[in-house]
Amino acid sequence: MKRIFITVIILTAMISCGGGGEKKDAGAGEPAAAANPLEDKAMAIIAKSDCLTCHKINETVTGPAYAEVAKKYENTEANVNMLVEKVIKGGKGNWGEVPMLAHPALDPADVKTVVQYILSLKK
């Protein structure tokens, strides 16, 4: 009886404190999982690429943080297309002297999903 009582107290404490639910590990300085319909698909594409070598969501590395890209560019079809082309062809000058390496092997539809996700981060 004592064991049942202790188990009930522990379970009640876990539930009331939000424990027991699975949460995504966003990493240091990264936001927790959001209710963004593009996020899961875009993050799966990003994970299979080399994007995170130079970019993080909220942290400048070699390239700008995704959040900074979202601040700079309006989420328009023209900007999405321009950024897709920039990712695929590479470029230099928009964020300083460090070039964006070309990624010609990436599927343009996948790049578009990632760009749309990045631009959706605008606050």
N, CA, C and O atoms as a printed pandas DataFrame, in Angstrom:
     atom_number atom_name residue_name chain_id  residue_number  x_coord  y_coord  z_coord
0              1         N          MET        A               1    0.825   -1.188    0.000
1              2        CA          MET        A               1    0.000    0.000    0.000
2              3         C          MET        A               1    0.870    1.252    0.000
3              4         O          MET        A               1    0.576    2.230   -0.687
4              5         N          LYS        A               2    1.955    1.202    0.791
5              6        CA          LYS        A               2    2.847    2.343    0.883
6              7         C          LYS        A               2    3.514    2.604   -0.475
7              8         O          LYS        A               2    3.684    3.758   -0.869
8              9         N          ARG        A               3    3.888    1.542   -1.186
9             10        CA          ARG        A               3    4.518    1.673   -2.508
10            11         C          ARG        A               3    3.556    2.303   -3.520
11            12         O          ARG        A               3    3.958    3.144   -4.323
12            13         N          ILE        A               4    2.311    1.900   -3.479
13            14        CA          ILE        A               4    1.309    2.454   -4.392
14            15         C          ILE        A               4    1.143    3.942   -4.125
15            16         O          ILE        A               4    1.090    4.743   -5.059
16            17         N          PHE        A               5    1.062    4.312   -2.852
17            18        CA          PHE        A               5    0.902    5.711   -2.477
18            19         C          PHE        A               5    2.083    6.546   -2.968
19            20         O          PHE        A               5    1.878    7.630   -3.514
20            21         N          ILE        A               6    3.297    6.070   -2.790
21            22        CA          ILE        A               6    4.496    6.791   -3.231
22            23         C          ILE        A               6    4.522    6.896   -4.757
23            24         O          ILE        A               6    4.870    7.945   -5.299
24            25         N          THR        A               7    4.156    5.819   -5.450
25            26        CA          THR        A               7    4.106    5.828   -6.909
26            27         C          THR        A               7    3.106    6.852   -7.415
27            28         O          THR        A               7    3.390    7.576   -8.369
28            29         N          VAL        A               8    1.930    6.920   -6.784
29            30        CA          VAL        A               8    0.905    7.886   -7.183
30            31         C          VAL        A               8    1.406    9.310   -6.966
31            32         O          VAL        A               8    1.171   10.175   -7.809
32            33         N          ILE        A               9    2.080    9.567   -5.873
33            34        CA          ILE        A               9    2.608   10.903   -5.582
34            35         C          ILE        A               9    3.660   11.291   -6.626
35            36         O          ILE        A               9    3.650   12.416   -7.125
36            37         N          ILE        A              10    4.553   10.377   -6.953
37            38        CA          ILE        A              10    5.599   10.662   -7.946
38            39         C          ILE        A              10    4.982   10.934   -9.312
39            40         O          ILE        A              10    5.368   11.893   -9.980
40            41         N          LEU        A              11    4.031   10.107   -9.737
41            42        CA          LEU        A              11    3.381   10.303  -11.027
42            43         C          LEU        A              11    2.613   11.620  -11.073
43            44         O          LEU        A              11    2.632   12.318  -12.087
44            45         N          THR        A              12    1.937   11.958   -9.977
45            46        CA          THR        A              12    1.209   13.219   -9.903
46            47         C          THR        A              12    2.169   14.395  -10.019
47            48         O          THR        A              12    1.871   15.373  -10.705
48            49         N          ALA        A              13    3.301   14.310   -9.363
49            50        CA          ALA        A              13    4.304   15.378   -9.429
50            51         C          ALA        A              13    4.862   15.508  -10.841
51            52         O          ALA        A              13    5.049   16.622  -11.331
52            53         N          MET        A              14    5.127   14.399  -11.490
53            54        CA          MET        A              14    5.654   14.434  -12.856
54            55         C          MET        A              14    4.658   15.072  -13.815
55            56         O          MET        A              14    5.033   15.896  -14.648
56            57         N          ILE        A              15    3.407   14.696  -13.699
57            58        CA          ILE        A              15    2.379   15.232  -14.590
58            59         C          ILE        A              15    2.176   16.717  -14.343
59            60         O          ILE        A              15    2.068   17.489  -15.296
60            61         N          SER        A              16    2.121   17.132  -13.085
61            62        CA          SER        A              16    1.875   18.542  -12.777
62            63         C          SER        A              16    3.063   19.419  -13.145
63            64         O          SER        A              16    2.886   20.615  -13.374
64            65         N          CYS        A              17    4.260   18.867  -13.207
65            66        CA          CYS        A              17    5.452   19.635  -13.573
66            67         C          CYS        A              17    5.762   19.541  -15.060
67            68         O          CYS        A              17    6.767   20.089  -15.513
68            69         N          GLY        A              18    4.935   18.871  -15.810
69            70        CA          GLY        A              18    5.159   18.766  -17.237
70            71         C          GLY        A              18    6.071   17.628  -17.617
71            72         O          GLY        A              18    6.439   17.521  -18.786
72            73         N          GLY        A              19    6.447   16.792  -16.712
73            74        CA          GLY        A              19    7.320   15.659  -17.006
74            75         C          GLY        A              19    6.572   14.576  -17.722
75            76         O          GLY        A              19    5.343   14.591  -17.795
76            77         N          GLY        A              20    7.311   13.642  -18.246
77            78        CA          GLY        A              20    6.700   12.492  -18.884
78            79         C          GLY        A              20    6.460   12.671  -20.362
79            80         O          GLY        A              20    6.324   11.680  -21.079
80            81         N          GLY        A              21    6.400   13.923  -20.858
81            82        CA          GLY        A              21    6.213   14.158  -22.286
82            83         C          GLY        A              21    7.553   14.219  -22.980
83            84         O          GLY        A              21    8.533   14.691  -22.404
84            85         N          GLU        A              22    7.606   13.746  -24.218
85            86        CA          GLU        A              22    8.848   13.784  -24.966
86            87         C          GLU        A              22    8.993   15.140  -25.612
87            88         O          GLU        A              22    8.058   15.638  -26.239
88            89         N          LYS        A              23   10.171   15.750  -25.462
89            90        CA          LYS        A              23   10.449   17.039  -26.063
90            91         C          LYS        A              23   11.661   16.894  -26.959
91            92         O          LYS        A              23   12.558   16.100  -26.676
92            93         N          LYS        A              24   11.690   17.663  -28.046
93            94        CA          LYS        A              24   12.846   17.649  -28.919
94            95         C          LYS        A              24   13.974   18.400  -28.252
95            96         O          LYS        A              24   13.751   19.433  -27.620
96            97         N          ASP        A              25   15.190   17.885  -28.388
97            98        CA          ASP        A              25   16.363   18.565  -27.891
98            99         C          ASP        A              25   16.809   19.541  -28.964
99           100         O          ASP        A              25   17.295   19.125  -30.016
100          101         N          ALA        A              26   16.652   20.818  -28.715
101          102        CA          ALA        A              26   16.961   21.820  -29.717
102          103         C          ALA        A              26   18.432   22.205  -29.715
103          104         O          ALA        A              26   18.878   22.903  -30.625
104          105         N          GLY        A              27   19.193   21.776  -28.728
105          106        CA          GLY        A              27   20.603   22.120  -28.683
106          107         C          GLY        A              27   20.816   23.444  -27.976
107          108         O          GLY        A              27   19.874   24.183  -27.692
108          109         N          ALA        A              28   22.081   23.722  -27.700
109          110        CA          ALA        A              28   22.422   24.941  -26.978
110          111         C          ALA        A              28   22.046   26.170  -27.783
111          112         O          ALA        A              28   22.446   26.315  -28.938
112          113         N          GLY        A              29   21.282   27.047  -27.173
113          114        CA          GLY        A              29   20.914   28.293  -27.811
114          115         C          GLY        A              29   19.842   28.162  -28.877
115          116         O          GLY        A              29   19.517   29.144  -29.544
116          117         N          GLU        A              30   19.297   26.997  -29.050
117          118        CA          GLU        A              30   18.291   26.771  -30.076
118          119         C          GLU        A              30   16.907   26.738  -29.432
119          120         O          GLU        A              30   16.771   26.312  -28.285
120          121         N          PRO        A              31   15.891   27.178  -30.149
121          122        CA          PRO        A              31   14.543   27.168  -29.580
122          123         C          PRO        A              31   13.982   25.759  -29.490
123          124         O          PRO        A              31   14.387   24.875  -30.245
124          125         N          ALA        A              32   13.058   25.551  -28.576
125          126        CA          ALA        A              32   12.373   24.266  -28.469
126          127         C          ALA        A              32   11.492   24.092  -29.703
127          128         O          ALA        A              32   11.237   25.047  -30.437
128          129         N          ALA        A              33   11.039   22.880  -29.918
129          130        CA          ALA        A              33   10.209   22.585  -31.089
130          131         C          ALA        A              33    8.999   23.508  -31.130
131          132         O          ALA        A              33    8.310   23.700  -30.128
132          133         N          ALA        A              34    8.759   24.063  -32.285
133          134        CA          ALA        A              34    7.660   25.011  -32.452
134          135         C          ALA        A              34    6.539   24.362  -33.237
135          136         O          ALA        A              34    6.700   23.273  -33.788
136          137         N          ALA        A              35    5.407   25.036  -33.282
137          138        CA          ALA        A              35    4.263   24.543  -34.034
138          139         C          ALA        A              35    4.336   25.085  -35.459
139          140         O          ALA        A              35    3.367   25.659  -35.954
140          141         N          ASN        A              36    5.467   24.907  -36.112
141          142        CA          ASN        A              36    5.685   25.375  -37.465
142          143         C          ASN        A              36    5.569   24.170  -38.391
143          144         O          ASN        A              36    6.366   23.239  -38.280
144          145         N          PRO        A              37    4.597   24.165  -39.299
145          146        CA          PRO        A              37    4.387   22.988  -40.140
146          147         C          PRO        A              37    5.570   22.667  -41.055
147          148         O          PRO        A              37    5.710   21.523  -41.488
148          149         N          LEU        A              38    6.417   23.642  -41.358
149          150        CA          LEU        A              38    7.583   23.400  -42.210
150          151         C          LEU        A              38    8.777   22.863  -41.431
151          152         O          LEU        A              38    9.701   22.298  -42.016
152          153         N          GLU        A              39    8.760   23.037  -40.121
153          154        CA          GLU        A              39    9.952   22.767  -39.318
154          155         C          GLU        A              39   10.459   21.339  -39.442
155          156         O          GLU        A              39   11.639   21.141  -39.733
156          157         N          ASP        A              40    9.626   20.353  -39.235
157          158        CA          ASP        A              40   10.097   18.969  -39.253
158          159         C          ASP        A              40   10.699   18.593  -40.600
159          160         O          ASP        A              40   11.768   17.985  -40.663
160          161         N          LYS        A              41   10.008   18.957  -41.677
161          162        CA          LYS        A              41   10.495   18.629  -43.012
162          163         C          LYS        A              41   11.799   19.366  -43.306
163          164         O          LYS        A              41   12.755   18.766  -43.797
164          165         N          ALA        A              42   11.841   20.671  -43.006
165          166        CA          ALA        A              42   13.044   21.464  -43.267
166          167         C          ALA        A              42   14.220   20.967  -42.438
167          168         O          ALA        A              42   15.335   20.857  -42.949
168          169         N          MET        A              43   13.987   20.670  -41.174
169          170        CA          MET        A              43   15.083   20.211  -40.318
170          171         C          MET        A              43   15.615   18.852  -40.766
171          172         O          MET        A              43   16.805   18.579  -40.608
172          173         N          ALA        A              44   14.765   18.003  -41.316
173          174        CA          ALA        A              44   15.225   16.711  -41.856
174          175         C          ALA        A              44   16.121   16.946  -43.072
175          176         O          ALA        A              44   17.135   16.268  -43.236
176          177         N          ILE        A              45   15.753   17.895  -43.915
177          178        CA          ILE        A              45   16.564   18.229  -45.088
178          179         C          ILE        A              45   17.894   18.833  -44.639
179          180         O          ILE        A              45   18.951   18.458  -45.145
180          181         N          ILE        A              46   17.840   19.756  -43.699
181          182        CA          ILE        A              46   19.041   20.409  -43.178
182          183         C          ILE        A              46   19.982   19.374  -42.563
183          184         O          ILE        A              46   21.197   19.447  -42.750
184          185         N          ALA        A              47   19.426   18.422  -41.839
185          186        CA          ALA        A              47   20.245   17.403  -41.173
186          187         C          ALA        A              47   21.015   16.543  -42.176
187          188         O          ALA        A              47   22.087   16.030  -41.854
188          189         N          LYS        A              48   20.477   16.383  -43.388
189          190        CA          LYS        A              48   21.142   15.570  -44.409
190          191         C          LYS        A              48   22.134   16.383  -45.238
191          192         O          LYS        A              48   22.810   15.834  -46.108
192          193         N          SER        A              49   22.225   17.677  -44.975
193          194        CA          SER        A              49   23.100   18.545  -45.758
194          195         C          SER        A              49   24.244   19.046  -44.873
195          196         O          SER        A              49   24.420   18.595  -43.741
196          197         N          ASP        A              50   25.003   19.974  -45.410
197          198        CA          ASP        A              50   26.085   20.578  -44.631
198          199         C          ASP        A              50   25.718   21.965  -44.094
199          200         O          ASP        A              50   26.597   22.711  -43.660
200          201         N          CYS        A              51   24.430   22.316  -44.119
201          202        CA          CYS        A              51   23.973   23.658  -43.719
202          203         C          CYS        A              51   24.441   24.048  -42.311
203          204         O          CYS        A              51   24.870   25.179  -42.083
204          205         N          LEU        A              52   24.354   23.109  -41.379
205          206        CA          LEU        A              52   24.657   23.438  -39.985
206          207         C          LEU        A              52   26.148   23.632  -39.733
207          208         O          LEU        A              52   26.550   23.995  -38.627
208          209         N          THR        A              53   26.966   23.393  -40.751
209          210        CA          THR        A              53   28.387   23.693  -40.629
210          211         C          THR        A              53   28.596   25.197  -40.532
211          212         O          THR        A              53   29.462   25.667  -39.795
212          213         N          CYS        A              54   27.801   25.940  -41.276
213          214        CA          CYS        A              54   27.971   27.404  -41.337
214          215         C          CYS        A              54   26.831   28.197  -40.713
215          216         O          CYS        A              54   26.985   29.391  -40.454
216          217         N          HIS        A              55   25.694   27.562  -40.469
217          218        CA          HIS        A              55   24.510   28.275  -39.982
218          219         C          HIS        A              55   23.887   27.575  -38.778
219          220         O          HIS        A              55   23.909   26.348  -38.675
220          221         N          LYS        A              56   23.340   28.367  -37.881
221          222        CA          LYS        A              56   22.517   27.893  -36.768
222          223         C          LYS        A              56   21.250   28.742  -36.780
223          224         O          LYS        A              56   21.181   29.738  -37.501
224          225         N          ILE        A              57   20.269   28.369  -36.007
225          226        CA          ILE        A              57   19.010   29.113  -36.022
226          227         C          ILE        A              57   19.181   30.512  -35.438
227          228         O          ILE        A              57   18.798   31.497  -36.069
228          229         N          ASN        A              58   19.747   30.607  -34.249
229          230        CA          ASN        A              58   19.840   31.900  -33.563
230          231         C          ASN        A              58   21.271   32.352  -33.311
231          232         O          ASN        A              58   21.498   33.270  -32.523
232          233         N          GLU        A              59   22.230   31.726  -33.962
233          234        CA          GLU        A              59   23.627   31.978  -33.650
234          235         C          GLU        A              59   24.423   32.144  -34.942
235          236         O          GLU        A              59   24.345   31.302  -35.836
236          237         N          THR        A              60   25.188   33.229  -35.037
237          238        CA          THR        A              60   26.042   33.426  -36.193
238          239         C          THR        A              60   27.257   32.529  -36.055
239          240         O          THR        A              60   27.917   32.510  -35.016
240          241         N          VAL        A              61   27.544   31.787  -37.114
241          242        CA          VAL        A              61   28.744   30.936  -37.143
242          243         C          VAL        A              61   29.595   31.527  -38.271
243          244         O          VAL        A              61   30.008   32.683  -38.179
244          245         N          THR        A              62   29.861   30.776  -39.310
245          246        CA          THR        A              62   30.551   31.303  -40.482
246          247         C          THR        A              62   29.586   32.157  -41.296
247          248         O          THR        A              62   29.940   33.229  -41.787
248          249         N          GLY        A              63   28.372   31.663  -41.426
249          250        CA          GLY        A              63   27.316   32.403  -42.126
250          251         C          GLY        A              63   26.330   32.956  -41.122
251          252         O          GLY        A              63   26.428   32.685  -39.925
252          253         N          PRO        A              64   25.382   33.730  -41.611
253          254        CA          PRO        A              64   24.410   34.352  -40.699
254          255         C          PRO        A              64   23.474   33.322  -40.067
255          256         O          PRO        A              64   23.234   32.250  -40.622
256          257         N          ALA        A              65   22.958   33.674  -38.904
257          258        CA          ALA        A              65   21.934   32.856  -38.261
258          259         C          ALA        A              65   20.680   32.868  -39.127
259          260         O          ALA        A              65   20.385   33.869  -39.780
260          261         N          TYR        A              66   19.951   31.776  -39.134
261          262        CA          TYR        A              66   18.703   31.721  -39.897
262          263         C          TYR        A              66   17.752   32.842  -39.471
263          264         O          TYR        A              66   17.052   33.414  -40.307
264          265         N          ALA        A              67   17.725   33.154  -38.185
265          266        CA          ALA        A              67   16.852   34.222  -37.694
266          267         C          ALA        A              67   17.242   35.566  -38.302
267          268         O          ALA        A              67   16.369   36.392  -38.569
268          269         N          GLU        A              68   18.537   35.802  -38.527
269          270        CA          GLU        A              68   18.995   37.045  -39.149
270          271         C          GLU        A              68   18.596   37.098  -40.619
271          272         O          GLU        A              68   18.240   38.160  -41.129
272          273         N          VAL        A              69   18.652   35.959  -41.302
273          274        CA          VAL        A              69   18.216   35.896  -42.698
274          275         C          VAL        A              69   16.730   36.244  -42.767
275          276         O          VAL        A              69   16.295   36.996  -43.639
276          277         N          ALA        A              70   15.960   35.683  -41.834
277          278        CA          ALA        A              70   14.518   35.957  -41.808
278          279         C          ALA        A              70   14.233   37.441  -41.567
279          280         O          ALA        A              70   13.280   37.984  -42.126
280          281         N          LYS        A              71   15.046   38.095  -40.746
281          282        CA          LYS        A              71   14.863   39.528  -40.496
282          283         C          LYS        A              71   15.178   40.361  -41.742
283          284         O          LYS        A              71   14.531   41.376  -42.000
284          285         N          LYS        A              72   16.168   39.923  -42.503
285          286        CA          LYS        A              72   16.635   40.698  -43.649
286          287         C          LYS        A              72   15.703   40.609  -44.855
287          288         O          LYS        A              72   15.533   41.587  -45.582
288          289         N          TYR        A              73   15.099   39.436  -45.069
289          290        CA          TYR        A              73   14.313   39.220  -46.278
290          291         C          TYR        A              73   12.841   39.005  -45.961
291          292         O          TYR        A              73   12.492   38.192  -45.105
292          293         N          GLU        A              74   11.979   39.741  -46.661
293          294        CA          GLU        A              74   10.536   39.512  -46.565
294          295         C          GLU        A              74   10.235   38.133  -47.154
295          296         O          GLU        A              74   10.928   37.669  -48.059
296          297         N          ASN        A              75    9.206   37.493  -46.636
297          298        CA          ASN        A              75    8.812   36.173  -47.120
298          299         C          ASN        A              75    7.924   36.339  -48.359
299          300         O          ASN        A              75    6.703   36.196  -48.296
300          301         N          THR        A              76    8.579   36.646  -49.486
301          302        CA          THR        A              76    7.880   36.790  -50.760
302          303         C          THR        A              76    8.363   35.701  -51.707
303          304         O          THR        A              76    9.436   35.130  -51.513
304          305         N          GLU        A              77    7.573   35.419  -52.721
305          306        CA          GLU        A              77    7.959   34.396  -53.702
306          307         C          GLU        A              77    9.269   34.789  -54.394
307          308         O          GLU        A              77   10.120   33.936  -54.648
308          309         N          ALA        A              78    9.427   36.085  -54.698
309          310        CA          ALA        A              78   10.658   36.557  -55.347
310          311         C          ALA        A              78   11.882   36.319  -54.462
311          312         O          ALA        A              78   12.918   35.867  -54.951
312          313         N          ASN        A              79   11.771   36.619  -53.161
313          314        CA          ASN        A              79   12.896   36.394  -52.251
314          315         C          ASN        A              79   13.161   34.910  -52.041
315          316         O          ASN        A              79   14.317   34.496  -51.957
316          317         N          VAL        A              80   12.115   34.112  -51.955
317          318        CA          VAL        A              80   12.301   32.661  -51.822
318          319         C          VAL        A              80   13.074   32.149  -53.029
319          320         O          VAL        A              80   14.052   31.418  -52.872
320          321         N          ASN        A              81   12.647   32.524  -54.233
321          322        CA          ASN        A              81   13.325   32.058  -55.443
322          323         C          ASN        A              81   14.776   32.536  -55.508
323          324         O          ASN        A              81   15.663   31.781  -55.906
324          325         N          MET        A              82   15.016   33.796  -55.115
325          326        CA          MET        A              82   16.370   34.344  -55.111
326          327         C          MET        A              82   17.265   33.584  -54.126
327          328         O          MET        A              82   18.413   33.270  -54.442
328          329         N          LEU        A              83   16.743   33.294  -52.944
329          330        CA          LEU        A              83   17.536   32.586  -51.943
330          331         C          LEU        A              83   17.763   31.127  -52.326
331          332         O          LEU        A              83   18.831   30.581  -52.051
332          333         N          VAL        A              84   16.788   30.492  -52.949
333          334        CA          VAL        A              84   16.983   29.126  -53.450
334          335         C          VAL        A              84   18.137   29.124  -54.449
335          336         O          VAL        A              84   19.018   28.267  -54.393
336          337         N          GLU        A              85   18.122   30.086  -55.357
337          338        CA          GLU        A              85   19.196   30.187  -56.352
338          339         C          GLU        A              85   20.542   30.449  -55.682
339          340         O          GLU        A              85   21.561   29.890  -56.088
340          341         N          LYS        A              86   20.544   31.301  -54.653
341          342        CA          LYS        A              86   21.783   31.617  -53.925
342          343         C          LYS        A              86   22.348   30.369  -53.244
343          344         O          LYS        A              86   23.560   30.154  -53.258
344          345         N          VAL        A              87   21.492   29.558  -52.656
345          346        CA          VAL        A              87   21.957   28.327  -52.005
346          347         C          VAL        A              87   22.530   27.366  -53.041
347          348         O          VAL        A              87   23.578   26.762  -52.814
348          349         N          ILE        A              88   21.855   27.225  -54.163
349          350        CA          ILE        A              88   22.285   26.264  -55.176
350          351         C          ILE        A              88   23.541   26.754  -55.912
351          352         O          ILE        A              88   24.460   25.970  -56.149
352          353         N          LYS        A              89   23.586   28.037  -56.273
353          354        CA          LYS        A              89   24.709   28.561  -57.059
354          355         C          LYS        A              89   25.833   29.145  -56.207
355          356         O          LYS        A              89   26.953   29.309  -56.689
356          357         N          GLY        A              90   25.542   29.458  -54.944
357          358        CA          GLY        A              90   26.530   30.107  -54.097
358          359         C          GLY        A              90   26.538   31.606  -54.355
359          360         O          GLY        A              90   25.789   32.101  -55.198
360          361         N          GLY        A              91   27.376   32.319  -53.637
361          362        CA          GLY        A              91   27.453   33.754  -53.834
362          363         C          GLY        A              91   28.306   34.410  -52.771
363          364         O          GLY        A              91   28.846   33.752  -51.881
364          365         N          LYS        A              92   28.417   35.735  -52.886
365          366        CA          LYS        A              92   29.265   36.478  -51.957
366          367         C          LYS        A              92   28.790   37.918  -51.913
367          368         O          LYS        A              92   28.303   38.448  -52.911
368          369         N          GLY        A              93   28.930   38.553  -50.756
369          370        CA          GLY        A              93   28.677   39.978  -50.659
370          371         C          GLY        A              93   27.452   40.378  -49.868
371          372         O          GLY        A              93   27.416   41.487  -49.334
372          373         N          ASN        A              94   26.455   39.530  -49.769
373          374        CA          ASN        A              94   25.241   39.900  -49.035
374          375         C          ASN        A              94   25.463   39.919  -47.527
375          376         O          ASN        A              94   24.761   40.633  -46.811
376          377         N          TRP        A              95   26.433   39.143  -47.033
377          378        CA          TRP        A              95   26.689   39.037  -45.600
378          379         C          TRP        A              95   28.180   39.228  -45.311
379          380         O          TRP        A              95   28.704   38.651  -44.359
380          381         N          GLY        A              96   28.846   40.014  -46.107
381          382        CA          GLY        A              96   30.276   40.227  -45.904
382          383         C          GLY        A              96   31.091   39.485  -46.955
383          384         O          GLY        A              96   30.574   39.113  -48.009
384          385         N          GLU        A              97   32.341   39.278  -46.665
385          386        CA          GLU        A              97   33.262   38.705  -47.641
386          387         C          GLU        A              97   33.302   37.182  -47.664
387          388         O          GLU        A              97   33.855   36.600  -48.596
388          389         N          VAL        A              98   32.738   36.536  -46.677
389          390        CA          VAL        A              98   32.751   35.067  -46.650
390          391         C          VAL        A              98   31.717   34.562  -47.655
391          392         O          VAL        A              98   30.538   34.896  -47.541
392          393         N          PRO        A              99   32.139   33.763  -48.637
393          394        CA          PRO        A              99   31.198   33.304  -49.665
394          395         C          PRO        A              99   30.262   32.204  -49.175
395          396         O          PRO        A              99   30.599   31.415  -48.293
396          397         N          MET        A             100   29.090   32.181  -49.773
397          398        CA          MET        A             100   28.153   31.063  -49.593
398          399         C          MET        A             100   28.570   30.022  -50.616
399          400         O          MET        A             100   28.540   30.289  -51.818
400          401         N          LEU        A             101   28.955   28.849  -50.161
401          402        CA          LEU        A             101   29.367   27.798  -51.079
402          403         C          LEU        A             101   28.192   27.323  -51.917
403          404         O          LEU        A             101   27.054   27.322  -51.447
404          405         N          ALA        A             102   28.453   26.925  -53.136
405          406        CA          ALA        A             102   27.412   26.400  -54.019
406          407         C          ALA        A             102   27.014   24.996  -53.567
407          408         O          ALA        A             102   27.828   24.231  -53.050
408          409         N          HIS        A             103   25.746   24.687  -53.777
409          410        CA          HIS        A             103   25.214   23.364  -53.433
410          411         C          HIS        A             103   24.408   22.828  -54.620
411          412         O          HIS        A             103   23.199   22.626  -54.506
412          413         N          PRO        A             104   25.075   22.597  -55.764
413          414        CA          PRO        A             104   24.354   22.213  -56.983
414          415         C          PRO        A             104   23.691   20.842  -56.902
415          416         O          PRO        A             104   22.785   20.557  -57.685
416          417         N          ALA        A             105   24.115   19.996  -55.984
417          418        CA          ALA        A             105   23.532   18.657  -55.876
418          419         C          ALA        A             105   22.220   18.639  -55.099
419          420         O          ALA        A             105   21.510   17.633  -55.117
420          421         N          LEU        A             106   21.885   19.740  -54.414
421          422        CA          LEU        A             106   20.652   19.768  -53.634
422          423         C          LEU        A             106   19.441   19.898  -54.547
423          424         O          LEU        A             106   19.481   20.599  -55.558
424          425         N          ASP        A             107   18.376   19.221  -54.179
425          426        CA          ASP        A             107   17.111   19.290  -54.915
426          427         C          ASP        A             107   16.494   20.675  -54.693
427          428         O          ASP        A             107   16.277   21.072  -53.549
428          429         N          PRO        A             108   16.208   21.419  -55.777
429          430        CA          PRO        A             108   15.619   22.756  -55.616
430          431         C          PRO        A             108   14.338   22.773  -54.776
431          432         O          PRO        A             108   14.089   23.739  -54.056
432          433         N          ALA        A             109   13.532   21.726  -54.859
433          434        CA          ALA        A             109   12.305   21.672  -54.045
434          435         C          ALA        A             109   12.651   21.571  -52.556
435          436         O          ALA        A             109   11.982   22.180  -51.721
436          437         N          ASP        A             110   13.689   20.808  -52.227
437          438        CA          ASP        A             110   14.128   20.710  -50.830
438          439         C          ASP        A             110   14.683   22.049  -50.354
439          440         O          ASP        A             110   14.389   22.489  -49.243
440          441         N          VAL        A             111   15.487   22.692  -51.198
441          442        CA          VAL        A             111   16.046   24.003  -50.828
442          443         C          VAL        A             111   14.916   25.002  -50.607
443          444         O          VAL        A             111   14.976   25.810  -49.680
444          445         N          LYS        A             112   13.892   24.951  -51.445
445          446        CA          LYS        A             112   12.756   25.865  -51.288
446          447         C          LYS        A             112   12.059   25.628  -49.953
447          448         O          LYS        A             112   11.675   26.587  -49.283
448          449         N          THR        A             113   11.890   24.376  -49.556
449          450        CA          THR        A             113   11.284   24.070  -48.254
450          451         C          THR        A             113   12.112   24.675  -47.129
451          452         O          THR        A             113   11.564   25.271  -46.202
452          453         N          VAL        A             114   13.429   24.524  -47.209
453          454        CA          VAL        A             114   14.313   25.055  -46.168
454          455         C          VAL        A             114   14.237   26.584  -46.141
455          456         O          VAL        A             114   14.136   27.179  -45.068
456          457         N          VAL        A             115   14.283   27.218  -47.310
457          458        CA          VAL        A             115   14.216   28.683  -47.376
458          459         C          VAL        A             115   12.880   29.172  -46.828
459          460         O          VAL        A             115   12.848   30.146  -46.076
460          461         N          GLN        A             116   11.789   28.525  -47.187
461          462        CA          GLN        A             116   10.480   28.933  -46.655
462          463         C          GLN        A             116   10.440   28.798  -45.130
463          464         O          GLN        A             116    9.872   29.645  -44.441
464          465         N          TYR        A             117   11.040   27.738  -44.618
465          466        CA          TYR        A             117   11.105   27.568  -43.156
466          467         C          TYR        A             117   11.933   28.702  -42.534
467          468         O          TYR        A             117   11.514   29.313  -41.551
468          469         N          ILE        A             118   13.098   28.976  -43.106
469          470        CA          ILE        A             118   13.965   30.025  -42.558
470          471         C          ILE        A             118   13.224   31.362  -42.541
471          472         O          ILE        A             118   13.254   32.072  -41.536
472          473         N          LEU        A             119   12.563   31.708  -43.638
473          474        CA          LEU        A             119   11.857   32.991  -43.680
474          475         C          LEU        A             119   10.647   33.016  -42.757
475          476         O          LEU        A             119   10.180   34.091  -42.377
476          477         N          SER        A             120   10.134   31.846  -42.391
477          478        CA          SER        A             120    9.008   31.801  -41.445
478          479         C          SER        A             120    9.442   32.100  -40.011
479          480         O          SER        A             120    8.599   32.269  -39.131
480          481         N          LEU        A             121   10.751   32.167  -39.773
481          482        CA          LEU        A             121   11.272   32.442  -38.426
482          483         C          LEU        A             121   11.209   33.922  -38.058
483          484         O          LEU        A             121   11.510   34.293  -36.924
484          485         N          LYS        A             122   10.821   34.763  -39.004
485          486        CA          LYS        A             122   10.782   36.210  -38.738
486          487         C          LYS        A             122    9.829   36.503  -37.588
487          488         O          LYS        A             122    8.694   36.026  -37.555
488          489         N          LYS        A             123   10.321   37.297  -36.653
489          490        CA          LYS        A             123    9.511   37.646  -35.481
490          491         C          LYS        A             123    9.043   39.070  -35.571
491          492         O          LYS        A             123    8.347   39.550  -34.676
